[in-house]
Amino acid sequence: MSTIFGKDRATGRDAQSHTDIIEDMAEQVSVEGNRNGAFEDQDETDLGFDMDIPLGNTSPLEENPSDTTLGSRKRRRNSGDQADMLLKGMEKIAHTLAEGFKEATENLGMHIDRVDREKRIDGMKENLFEELMKLTDLSNEDRIAAYVKMIADESMLIGFYAMPANGKVAVIRKLIG
């Protein structure tokens, strides 16, 4: 609770911390148990529940002054266990970040490829009429018809640029015919 709420807590005459509540419960169980004879064979500090709960009003990373005052009633958490938990948490965060970076890199790569492709296509479209003008065996009417069809269909445009120069006239005539 102190991890969640930090130093925000109730104050005033009837305010109690979680340390006070646990101590009250321990005393009540001990008194009732002794009254009924139920705990005569047990150590009064063994209440049947785990006391390995960080007590006090500090964060888990700060040293808890109540550790020294509770003595044998509370086991101290091993600093090696805390370091292991911290290390595991940091490893999980690092793994999550690495996966996020990997996904972002893949998405960025796909976006860059798409932008590069669009730039190449735009360059082809800009130069298309000039390329058609180089084909002297075509009339202006044939060039315009080929231009309109290739601008509308990117696969035809790409095919036109990939084709050797000696076959372009025959393909364009087939395309517009």
C-alpha positions as CSV (number, residue, x, y, z in Angstrom):
1,M,0.0,0.0,0.0
2,S,2.8,2.4,0.7
3,T,4.1,1.7,-2.8
4,I,0.8,2.8,-4.2
5,F,0.0,5.7,-1.9
6,G,3.5,6.8,-0.9
7,K,3.3,9.5,1.7
8,D,-0.4,10.2,1.1
9,R,-2.2,8.9,4.2
10,A,-4.8,9.9,6.8
11,T,-3.8,12.0,9.7
12,G,-5.5,13.0,12.9
13,R,-6.9,11.5,16.1
14,D,-8.2,8.2,14.8
15,A,-5.7,7.6,11.9
16,Q,-3.8,4.3,11.9
17,S,-1.0,3.1,9.6
18,H,-1.0,-0.5,8.3
19,T,1.8,-1.2,10.9
20,D,-0.6,-0.2,13.7
21,I,-3.4,-2.4,12.3
22,I,-1.2,-5.5,12.0
23,E,0.2,-5.0,15.5
24,D,-3.4,-4.6,16.9
25,M,-4.4,-7.8,15.0
26,A,-1.4,-9.6,16.5
27,E,-2.3,-8.5,20.0
28,Q,-5.9,-9.4,19.6
29,V,-5.2,-12.9,18.2
30,S,-2.6,-13.4,21.0
31,V,-5.0,-12.3,23.7
32,E,-7.9,-14.3,22.4
33,G,-5.8,-17.4,21.8
34,N,-4.3,-17.3,25.3
35,R,-7.8,-16.7,26.8
36,N,-9.1,-19.9,25.0
37,G,-5.8,-21.8,25.6
38,A,-5.3,-22.2,21.9
39,F,-1.8,-20.8,21.7
40,E,-0.2,-22.2,24.9
41,D,2.2,-24.3,22.9
42,Q,3.1,-21.7,20.3
43,D,5.5,-18.8,20.4
44,E,3.4,-15.6,20.8
45,T,5.0,-14.0,17.8
46,D,3.8,-16.9,15.4
47,L,0.4,-15.7,14.4
48,G,-0.2,-18.0,11.6
49,F,0.3,-15.5,8.8
50,D,3.3,-14.3,6.9
51,M,5.0,-11.3,8.5
52,D,7.3,-10.9,5.5
53,I,5.3,-7.8,4.5
54,P,7.3,-4.5,4.3
55,L,5.9,-2.5,7.2
56,G,6.2,1.3,7.7
57,N,5.5,4.4,5.7
58,T,8.4,4.4,3.3
59,S,8.8,3.1,-0.2
60,P,10.2,-0.3,-0.8
61,L,13.5,1.2,-1.9
62,E,14.0,3.2,1.3
63,E,15.3,1.6,4.4
64,N,12.4,0.9,6.9
65,P,13.2,2.1,10.4
66,S,10.5,-0.2,11.9
67,D,12.7,-3.2,10.8
68,T,14.9,-2.7,13.8
69,T,12.1,-1.9,16.3
70,L,10.0,-5.0,15.5
71,G,12.9,-7.4,16.3
72,S,12.0,-11.0,16.0
73,R,8.4,-10.4,15.1
74,K,9.3,-9.6,11.6
75,R,11.7,-11.3,9.3
76,R,13.9,-8.9,7.3
77,R,13.7,-9.2,3.6
78,N,17.0,-10.4,2.1
79,S,18.6,-7.6,0.1
80,G,19.7,-10.3,-2.4
81,D,16.0,-11.1,-3.0
82,Q,15.2,-7.5,-3.5
83,A,18.1,-7.2,-5.9
84,D,16.8,-10.3,-7.8
85,M,13.3,-8.9,-8.0
86,L,14.6,-5.5,-9.2
87,L,16.8,-7.2,-11.8
88,K,13.9,-9.3,-13.1
89,G,11.7,-6.2,-13.4
90,M,14.4,-4.4,-15.2
91,E,15.0,-7.4,-17.6
92,K,11.2,-7.4,-18.3
93,I,11.2,-3.7,-19.1
94,A,14.3,-4.1,-21.3
95,H,12.7,-7.0,-23.1
96,T,9.5,-5.0,-23.7
97,L,11.4,-2.0,-25.0
98,A,13.5,-4.2,-27.3
99,E,10.4,-5.8,-28.8
100,G,8.8,-2.3,-29.2
101,F,12.0,-1.0,-30.9
102,K,12.1,-4.1,-33.2
103,E,8.4,-3.6,-34.2
104,A,8.9,0.2,-34.7
105,T,12.0,-0.5,-36.9
106,E,10.1,-2.9,-39.1
107,N,7.3,-0.5,-39.5
108,L,9.6,2.3,-40.3
109,G,11.5,0.1,-42.8
110,M,8.2,-0.7,-44.6
111,H,7.2,3.0,-44.6
112,I,10.6,4.0,-46.0
113,D,10.3,1.3,-48.7
114,R,6.8,2.5,-49.6
115,V,8.0,6.2,-49.8
116,D,10.9,5.2,-52.0
117,R,8.7,3.2,-54.3
118,E,6.3,6.2,-54.6
119,K,9.2,8.5,-55.4
120,R,10.4,6.2,-58.1
121,I,6.9,5.9,-59.6
122,D,6.5,9.7,-59.5
123,G,9.9,10.1,-61.3
124,M,8.8,7.6,-64.0
125,K,5.5,9.5,-64.5
126,E,7.3,12.8,-64.8
127,N,9.7,11.4,-67.4
128,L,7.2,9.2,-69.3
129,F,6.3,11.7,-72.0
130,E,9.9,12.5,-72.7
131,E,10.6,8.8,-73.0
132,L,7.7,8.4,-75.4
133,M,9.0,11.3,-77.5
134,K,12.3,9.4,-78.0
135,L,10.3,6.7,-79.9
136,T,10.3,8.2,-83.4
137,D,8.2,5.4,-84.9
138,L,5.1,6.6,-82.9
139,S,2.7,9.4,-83.9
140,N,1.8,12.1,-81.4
141,E,-1.7,10.5,-81.1
142,D,-0.2,7.1,-80.2
143,R,2.2,8.7,-77.7
144,I,-0.8,10.5,-75.9
145,A,-2.9,7.3,-75.9
146,A,0.1,5.3,-74.4
147,Y,0.8,8.1,-71.9
148,V,-2.8,8.1,-70.6
149,K,-2.9,4.3,-70.2
150,M,0.5,4.0,-68.5
151,I,-0.2,6.9,-66.1
152,A,-3.4,5.1,-65.0
153,D,-1.7,1.7,-64.5
154,E,1.5,1.7,-62.5
155,S,2.3,-1.9,-63.5
156,M,2.3,-0.9,-67.2
157,L,4.5,2.1,-66.3
158,I,7.0,-0.1,-64.5
159,G,7.0,-2.6,-67.4
160,F,7.6,0.1,-69.9
161,Y,10.8,1.3,-68.1
162,A,12.0,-2.3,-67.6
163,M,11.6,-3.1,-71.3
164,P,14.5,-2.9,-73.8
165,A,14.3,0.1,-76.2
166,N,13.9,-2.1,-79.3
167,G,10.7,-3.7,-78.0
168,K,8.9,-0.6,-76.6
169,V,7.2,0.5,-79.9
170,A,5.7,-2.9,-80.5
171,V,4.3,-3.1,-77.0
172,I,2.9,0.4,-77.1
173,R,1.1,-0.4,-80.4
174,K,-0.3,-3.5,-78.8
175,L,-1.3,-1.6,-75.8
176,I,-3.2,1.2,-77.6
177,G,-4.5,-1.0,-80.5
